[in-house]
Amino acid sequence: MKKIFRPTVCLLAALSLIWAAPVIAAKTIKVGIVDCYSGPPSTYTNDVRDAFKLATDRINAEGGVLGRRIEFVTRDSKFKVDIGLSAAKELIMREGVDLLMGTINSALALAISDLARREKIPFFATFSKSAKITGEKGHRYVFSMNENTAMAGRAGAVGLAKRPYVKYWIAGDDYEYGHAIADGVWENLKKLKPEAELLGQSWWKVGEPDFTPYITAILAAQPDAVIVATGGRDCVPFLKAAKATGFNKEVPFFMHTATELSTLLPLGEEAPEGVLGTSNYYFYYPDTPQNQAFVKDFQAAFGRYPKVGALYGYITATFIARAYEKAGEVDTEKFIDALEGMIVDSPVGPLTLRAYDHQVMFPMFMGVTKKSPEYDFLVASEIVTIPGEDVMPTVDEIKKVRGE
């Protein structure tokens, strides 16, 4: 009997471990990240992922959320809508993720948002800046963790309206983001400064290899200032062309993200000075204990300064953890209810996720590119803070674009 009993006990013990494995695996909150980790966009997206990891590692080390660990898996969209959407579907169907997040491609973000609505899975848009995501195409299951084109446009207009420029030229990438940024700046600028005059526009394809002909034509028109509406792929190449042609010395120009570390670091000290730009985050501003601690932790973990994407990844993890804690259980609908109107602390101060449209109300920082003796890359100088409530579209405006 003893010979029979002992193997039986061992078999039962082994089976109990196998049966218990799915229970252990289920004690997680699983996040699927679809983003572009190939080519130029990765200068923005890697920081989103890494700061998300930094935050979730800390959360997990402190016991997780509701006794569960937060884990995540990534997929590279290669900046292709079809590849990214297929990846999102695979994360839902095969990986069984509880949440989705990403991506820098606005067209892909809108596609994943539509998928999330159908599947009733929360989707956190972490770098795509289309105002449609939480505006016209907004719904219960989508959340924006960064500023959108409407907010960036208003911030740019506020800064430009305070300057003496009257005659403008608009130039940028000929796709949704470029036109949305340009329209946002110009429409708001005209409201703030009715005498502003638009001399003309230039539009180039995304990935344009030679900006010189466009720059030459703009200078020939002799505008007082230029609104440059480039997306993530063309920000660095355009600034390189501006420096090479002396464009920045000939005419003042504004470019959203021109002062971001993501844009300036690849150029080093060869970036053009005097460019007006906006951003949600600088690792050196605001100079507060909370931001200093975030920078120190990020540097210790990854050996580099955090860029603006790091703020987006960090707050996404924070909102997720806080919302599940507030909900008291891992339930999608209760999780969403908890998120709406939530306020969390961040390296740039308290941030509110507006209940109506699920848009985080970010302050915007406007500055001018300048060389610094402290760094081997340019930084933002003359920084001005524009409060989140000053750049957010109103709820009535959101209702209007949604036809409500």
N, C-alpha and C positions, 0 to 999 in steps of 0.2 A: 504493500500500500504506500509506503514512504517513497519508493522509486516512482510510482505513478503520480503521487501527489505533488512532488517537487516540480517536475516538468509542467504539470498543469498550472501550478501557481505562477511559474515563470511566464507561461503562455498568456495567462489571464493578465499578468502585470504588463506584458508587452502590448497586448490588445488595448488595455486601459490607456496606455500612453498614446497609441494611435488614435483612439476615439477622442482623447482629450485634446489632441493637436488642433483640430478645427476650432475648439472653444478658445484656446490660447490665441490662435491667429485672429479670431473674431474680436479680441479685446484690443482693437486698434481703431483709430480714425484714419482712413486712407485717403490721401489726396493725390490726384493725377494732374501733373503739370505738362501742358503742351506749349512749347515755345521754340523759337529759332535759336539753335546753338551752333549754327554754321555761318561763317562769314561775318561781315561787318555788324549785323544786329547783335551778335553775341557780346559786344562791348557793353550793351545795355542789359541783356537778359541773364547773363551769368550772375550778376549781382542780386537779381530778384531771387533766383534759386538759392544762392549761398546765404543770403540774409534770412531767408525762410528756414533754411537748415539751422542756422545759428539760433534762431528763436525757438524752433521746435526741439532742438537738442536741450536747451535750457528748460523748456516746459517739461520734457520727458524726464530729465534729471530730477525735477522737483515732484515727480509722481504722476506726470501726465495730466490728462483731462478726464475727470469722472472715472479714474482708475484705468484709463486707456492711453496708450502711446499714440502720438501722431506720427505717421510714416508717410512718405511720398515716393512716387515713381515719376520719371520724366520721359518725354518723347520729343524728338527733334522734328519740327514741322518743315525745316529747310526753307522757311518763308513761303511755303506753298499751301494754298487753302485746301486742296484735295488731300494732300498728305497729312496735314494737321487735323482735318476733320475725321479722317479714317483713324488716326491715332486716338482721338477723343472717344470715338465709338468703341475702339478696342479697350480703352481704359475702363469704360463703363461695363461692357459685356464680359470681358475676360478677367480684368483685374478687380472688378467689383468696387471701384472707388466710391467713396461717400461724397467727395467734392471734386470739382475741376478748377484749375486756375491757369492762367496764361492770357494772352500772348501778345507779342509786339506788333503782329500783323492785324490791322483793324478789320479787314475783310474776313479773316479767319475768326477773329473774336466774335463777330456778328453771326457767323455760321455756327460756332460752338454755342453761343448764347441761345440760338434757336433750338439746337439739339438739347441743351440743358432744360429749356422750357418744356419740350415734349417729354423728356425723361424725368422731369421734376427733380433735377440734381442741381444744387447751388453751384454757380460758376463765378469765380472771382477774376475779373479782367485786370491784369496787373501792369500792362504797359501800353496796350492799344488805346489810342486817344480819340477815337471817333465819338462825337457827342451823341450819336444815334444809340450807342450801347445802353445808356441809361436815360436817353431822351426819347426820341421817336420810336425806337425798337425796345425800349425798356420793359421789364416784366418782373414778376415776383422772384424769379430764380437767378437773376443776374445782379452783380455788384461791381462797382468800379473802384479800384484801389489806387487810382492815380488821377491826375487832372485830365480833362478832356479838351478837345479843340475849342469848345465854347468858352471854357475857363481860361485857357491860354490866350485866346483872342481878346478877351476882356482885359486880362492883365497887361498884354502888350499895348492895348489902346490907352489904358490908364497912364502907363509910363510915357508913351509917345505924346499924349495930349499935353503933357507938362513941358515939352520941348518946343523950340521955336519953328519946327519944320511945318511947311504948308503944302508944298508940291511933292507928291509921292509917286513911286513906281512899285509895282508888285511883281515878284518873280518867284518861281518855285516849281516843285515836282507836280507834274500833271496827273495827279490821282486824288482820291478822296481826301486824304490827310492834308495835302498841300493846299487844295482849294478851301477846305474847311478852316484851316488856320488863317489863311489870307482873308477869307470872308469875315471870320470872327474879329480879326484886328480892324479891318477897314470899316465894317458896319458900326462897330462900337466907337471907333475913332471919329466917325462922322457925327455921331450923337454928341460926343464930348467936345468936338472941335469942328463945327459946321463949315468953317472956311477951308478945311483940308480939301485938296484937289488931287485927283488921280490922273496922272499924265499918261499912263499906259501899263501894260502887263507883258510878262515873258513867261512861258511855260515850257519846261523840258521834260523828257521822259525820265522815269526813275532809273538811276544808274548811268546818267549822262556822263560820257568820258571827257568832254571838253566844254567847260563853262565860259571860255574866253570870248566867243562870239556874242554870247548873251551879255556879259559884263561890258563889252565894248558898246553894244547898242544902248544899254542902260545909261552909261556915262554920257553918251551923245545926247540923250534927252535932258540932261542936267537937272535931275530931281534934287530936292532938298534932302530927301532920305528915301531909303528903300526898305520895303517889307519883304524879307526873304522867307519863303514858306517851304522848307525842306524837311523831309522825313528822316528817320534814323539812318538810312543807308547813305544819304547824300550830305549829311551835316558836315562830316569831316572832309570829304572831297571838296565841298564848296568853300569851306574856310581855307583850305590849302590853296585853292585857286584865287581866293580873295587876297591872300598874302602875296602870292606870286605875281599877280597883276597890279598890286597896289590899290585894289578896289577900296579897301577899308580906309585908306588915306585920302581917297578922292571924294567919297560920299559916305555919310553915316548910314548904317543899316541895322535893322532889328532882325534877329532870328531866334525864335523860341528854341531853347536847349543850347544856344551858343555859349552860355556860361557854365554848362554842366561839365563835370569832370569826365563823363563818358565821351563827350565831344572833344574836350581840350587835351586830355591825357595822350591820345594817340599822336597829337601834333607836337607835343612838347613845347619848347620855346619858339617853335616856328608858327604857332598860331597867330592870327592877326590881332593886334591890340585895338581897343576902342570900339569893339562890337557890342551892341546892346542886346542882352538876352535875358530870358526868364527861366526859372527852375523851381522845383518844389524843395530842393535839398542841396546844401553844400556841406561837406564834412567839417568845414571850419566856421559854419554859421547855421544856426545861432550858437554863440559861444556860451553854452549852458552845461552844467554838470551832466545832465541826461544825454546830451549829444556827445559830449566828450567820452562818456562811458561807452556809448554805442560804438564810436569810432575805435576806441581802444580794444573792445572785444572783437570787433570785426577784423582789425589789423592782426590781432593775436591769432585768430582762427585762419585767416586767408592770406596774410602777408601783404595787404594792399589797403589803400584808402577806400571806404565805401562810396559808391556813386549813387545817383538818384534812385536807381532800381533797387538798391539795398533798402531804402526806406519803404518802398512798395512791398517787398517781400517780407520785411520785418512786421509791418503793421497788419498784413494779411494773416500771418500766423497769430498775431495778438488778437485780432478780431475773432478769428476762428475759435481760439481757446476760450476767450471770454464769453462768447455766445453760447457755446456748449455748456459752460459752467452755469450760466444764467438759465438756460433751458432746463438743466437738471437731468437731462437724458439725451441719448443720441437719437434724436427724432428730427427729421428734416424740417417739418413745418414749425415746430417749436423753436428750432435753431434759427430759422428765418425771422420769426416773430421777435426773438431775442436780439438779433442783429439790428433791427430797424430802430433808428434813433440812438444807437449805442455810442458812447464816448470812450475813447481809450487814450492813454498817454503815449507819446511818441518822442523821438529825438527832436521834432520841431514843435512840440507842445501838444496839448489836447486836440484830438481829431474827432469830429462827429460824422457818423454815417447817416446822412439824411434819410428819414424814414420813407418819404414819399417815392423818391427815385433811386434810392440805394447808391448815391454818389457820396464819396468821402469829401468833406469840405476842407480842402487844403488851402493854406496860405500860399501865396506865390512870392518868390523873391526875384527882384529885378536888379541886375548889375551890369557892369561894363568890363570887358576882358582887359586884363592888365598883367604885366610880368611881375613876379614876386621874388624877392631875394631868398625866401624860405623854400621855394619849390622849383623844380626844373620843368614846370608847365605853368600856363597862365591860370589866373584865378579871377573871380568876380570882385570888382571893387565898387564903391559907391552903392552898396546894397540897400535897397528899399523894400520893405515888407508890405505886401498888399493882402489884407485879410481875406480869408476864404469867403465870407459873406459878400464881399465886394466883387468877386469874380464868378460866383455861382449863378446860373440861370434861375429865375424864380420858379416856384412851383406852378404858378399860372402859365408861365412860358412852357414848362414841360407838358402841362395839360393840353396846351394849344397844339404843340407838335404831335401829340398823341391823338389828337382829335377827340379829347374828352370834354 
